[in-house]
Amino acid sequence: MPWSVNACGPAAKVAEQIEQQFAKIKVTDKREQETIQNARLLIYQTLATIDPEKPVKVFALGSLGYADYETKERMFQSVDLKIMPIHFSV
């Protein structure tokens, strides 16, 4: 099942928004649950190193698939995770 989270704004607010979105993700596969939890932790660890007022954009998505859907053989996962500071110039 595909999943995604995204938010943009001050790092502290983004962390709150991302938490709310992760809480809504429901997957049954244990391996996919572990992958989602690892992505979640990486986002929080990274945001904790950024000034809480610094604007950032966070985007994460993932999906689980099988080379053969009928037999559920050769499972694979795909994850894309981006945490980007937003710089303003005047």
C-alpha positions as CSV (number, residue, x, y, z in Angstrom):
1,M,0.0,0.0,0.0
2,P,1.4,3.4,-0.9
3,W,1.9,6.0,1.9
4,S,3.0,9.6,2.1
5,V,3.5,12.5,4.4
6,N,4.4,16.1,3.7
7,A,4.5,19.5,5.4
8,C,6.1,22.9,5.0
9,G,6.7,25.6,7.6
10,P,8.7,26.1,10.8
11,A,10.5,22.9,11.8
12,A,8.6,22.5,15.1
13,K,5.2,22.9,13.4
14,V,6.3,20.5,10.6
15,A,7.2,17.9,13.2
16,E,3.7,18.1,14.6
17,Q,2.0,18.0,11.2
18,I,4.1,15.0,10.2
19,E,3.2,13.2,13.4
20,Q,-0.5,13.6,12.8
21,Q,-0.1,12.3,9.2
22,F,2.0,9.3,10.3
23,A,-0.6,8.4,12.9
24,K,-3.2,7.9,10.1
25,I,-1.1,5.5,8.1
26,K,-2.4,2.0,8.4
27,V,-0.5,-0.9,6.9
28,T,-0.6,-4.6,7.7
29,D,2.8,-5.9,6.5
30,K,5.3,-6.0,9.4
31,R,8.2,-5.1,7.1
32,E,6.4,-2.1,5.7
33,Q,5.5,-1.0,9.2
34,E,9.2,-1.2,10.2
35,T,10.2,0.8,7.1
36,I,7.6,3.5,8.0
37,Q,8.8,3.7,11.6
38,N,12.4,4.1,10.4
39,A,11.4,6.9,8.1
40,R,9.4,8.5,10.9
41,L,12.4,8.4,13.3
42,L,14.8,9.7,10.7
43,I,12.5,12.7,10.0
44,Y,12.2,13.5,13.8
45,Q,15.9,13.1,14.4
46,T,16.7,15.4,11.6
47,L,14.1,18.0,12.5
48,A,15.5,18.0,16.1
49,T,18.8,19.3,14.8
50,I,17.2,22.3,13.0
51,D,16.2,25.6,14.7
52,P,12.5,25.1,15.5
53,E,11.7,28.4,13.7
54,K,13.6,27.6,10.6
55,P,11.3,27.0,7.6
56,V,11.6,23.5,6.1
57,K,9.8,21.2,3.7
58,V,9.4,17.5,4.4
59,F,8.3,15.0,1.9
60,A,8.3,11.2,2.3
61,L,6.5,8.5,0.4
62,G,6.8,4.8,0.1
63,S,5.2,1.7,-1.3
64,L,5.4,-2.0,-1.1
65,G,5.1,-4.3,-4.1
66,Y,5.8,-7.8,-5.4
67,A,7.4,-9.0,-8.5
68,D,4.6,-11.5,-8.7
69,Y,1.3,-10.2,-7.1
70,E,-0.5,-13.5,-7.5
71,T,2.0,-15.5,-5.3
72,K,3.2,-12.5,-3.3
73,E,6.8,-13.5,-4.1
74,R,9.9,-11.2,-4.3
75,M,8.5,-8.4,-2.2
76,F,10.2,-5.0,-2.6
77,Q,9.8,-1.5,-1.1
78,S,10.5,1.9,-2.4
79,V,11.0,5.0,-0.2
80,D,11.7,8.6,-1.1
81,L,12.5,11.0,1.8
82,K,13.4,14.7,1.5
83,I,14.0,17.2,4.3
84,M,14.9,20.6,2.8
85,P,15.6,24.0,4.5
86,I,13.8,26.9,2.9
87,H,16.0,29.9,2.3
88,F,14.6,33.3,1.7
89,S,16.5,36.2,0.2
90,V,15.6,39.8,0.2
